Amino acid sequence: MDEAALRSLTPGVLAILVRRGADFAAAEDAVQEALLQAVRVWPAGPSPSSRPRPGGGDPLRDAKGWLVTVAWHRFLDATRADTARRRREDLVDEEPAPGPVPAVDDTLQLYFLCAHPSLTPASAVALTLRAVGGLTTRQIAQAYLVPEATMAQRISRAKRTVSDVRFDRPGDVSTVLRVLYLVFNEGYSGDVDLAAEAIRLTRQLAAAIDHPEVAGLLALMLLHHARRAARTAPDGSLVPLAEQDRRRWDTGAIAEGVEILQAALARDRLGEFQAQAAIAALHADAPTAEETDWVQIVEWYDELTRLTDSPVVRLNRAVAVGEAHGPRAGLAALAALDAASPSSGLRSSRGHPVPRHAAVAAYLHERDGDLATAARLYAEAAHQAPNLAERDHLTRQAARLNARRRR
């Protein structure tokens, strides 16, 4: 069994232990030990000595049942050895009889638990990747470019926070979706492709719950991910959407995303992820940048604004307005946003535009012919850029315009 297949079993095994009475933190530790045991013994072919106890099952025929049995015994062993957990000793006498695992899927409840409102977004993401995604602490730490010890502490605190949360409480789908979207937006770092991992987890969620916004998020991820190969040049520099080689886009992912989106929209329960996916689909549908249906994109941004009233959405809408109706119309939309939301978070504590705001203003001023203002704003955006790739891209834009001005 490959690593991805092994990870796909993790949430179901963990949920079974929690349903049997194990607290989340202890159950998660036990499942991780079972996974390590599987990695050690499965590739060489299971033998009677590799099985946890008589009746533990054959992993070749019932991988999930094997993991549940091993994890449960690890949990019981830890319970017996830990004098601070004597209140759980009665669970030793409740060991279920060996045999097939009931076909109950608690994956959805596990998503809700990992995205509990009491957790910070960073902790919810880390716990989701560990408990639902089956990633190791080292893999998660590498993906987020933090020391492994730091990530281990974050996950431990998160597990303690949700240890007493029971599965009988209704979950918030919107919170789960935001956690998955945060994972997706981290993209790729280390040896784990978080964008691909987010798509895998969202597919899993879509299989567990019939919800148009879950479908909308999955469609959005597929449509964005389809452009991944064209987003960077061979030297690693960013390639703007208008300049991307659309022949490198993944047409299969685009077709799947559009199909999922159309089915979700047909249910007439519009949400923000469906609206974002519709915008991404319009970009994907255009054979060239010049053929993009910007008027319809503005209409979708209007819908998205009504749904979220987010300053970031209004900022993106200003770009679309500039493309559909000219740069001065875009600048007017940007000015209206600044006037309506002076403290919207789009400006720094010193009153300067944050990188995205400054970059949008620079782009619109360049299209309007004001190269001096555009170059200054590109440089300002570069100075505040959150990562090296964006800083280099914005710096090159400023240098390009300054070179044009000197001619």
Disulfide bonds with the S-S distance in Angstrom:
none
